[in-house]
Amino acid sequence: MNHSEMDMLVAEIRAIMEAARTNLSREVNMTMLSTYWQVGRTIVEREQNGKLKAQYGARLLPELSKRLTNELGRGYSRSNLYNMRELYLQYPKIQTTSGKLSWSHYLELLSVHDRDARAFYEQECSNARWSVEELKRQIGTSLFERLLMSDGKANKESVLALATEGITMSRPEDMLKEPYVFEFLGVPENKPMLEKDLEAKLVRHIEDFLLELGRGFMFVGSQQRVTIGNTHYYVDMVFYNKILNAYVLIDLKMGDLRIEHAGQMNAYLNYYKTEVNDEGDNPPVGIILCKTSKDVVAEYALGGLSNQVFASTYVYYIPDKDVLAGEVKALLEQENSESKLNNDDGEQS
């Protein structure tokens, strides 16, 4: 057997073993989830069938925890039993849980009380294969609400789509967030920074930045040169998105969005479309990340461009969940009232 044939044999056996490990891990996950779900169901059914008085019901889990720990060992703390109970209450059918996610993933998901948001995180966690830490970060930074806020117009359809499908990435707009959260840089909220320093920090934390950007992103490089005429310009950061099959150019701005920023990005995109794109690449996408993006400026700066240029903001700290949830709720209420007003006008006419 020559060297090439040996390599093929090793590759085939490695593929078999890796597939077996994946299947075994999935079976272990499903067995553990099913077991904990059954424990939760047993607790709930005993509570309901026994019509426990409130006082005794409050003592059930602590007493049950002591007995099970004495007889079965560790793993039956009051909080664990509570989570098993919650797993059954939130997922009445065990078939609706994903074998791709571990019990530790579901412990994080159970902390999300909004059903649509929880369904989104579960779907996207399965799609993107987030680790538990990655899932925890996305929940902690309110990814669901930030995606809904990205175009400034949340509606019932977008909520339902995210809850059932996750991030579809069928259009460049689907990858946008509002705001982008750079808490992983450890920069104080009001600390002044230079653009080059922010860029350098993002490059040093590129894995965290890729997670924040979303699925399908690959880092091409920073300070990528663009030569127009005899003048050299430099794009702060360039990525390639495998799902969109397009280059994504990011320019970092330390202040407000200005009209000239859009013109500069538009020129970069024209260059990439003409000089860099290969056959099969879709038109490049530009994102201007700034501290603040005023709607009226964005409307005039970005409107009418032939290229795909977007503006979004970034923060150095985790946004207040309640504030973001309140903003999404306000947008939904506004959408409902506008829809009702349009219906009323239609009936009157």
Helices and strands as residue ranges (DSSP letters): H 3-49, H 54-72, H 78-90, G 94-96, H 103-109, H 115-128, H 132-140, H 143-149, H 156-165, G 172-175, E 180-181, G 183-185, H 195-204, H 206-213, E 217-228, E 231-241, E 246-252, H 259-271, I 272-276, E 285-290, H 295-302, E 308-315, H 321-348
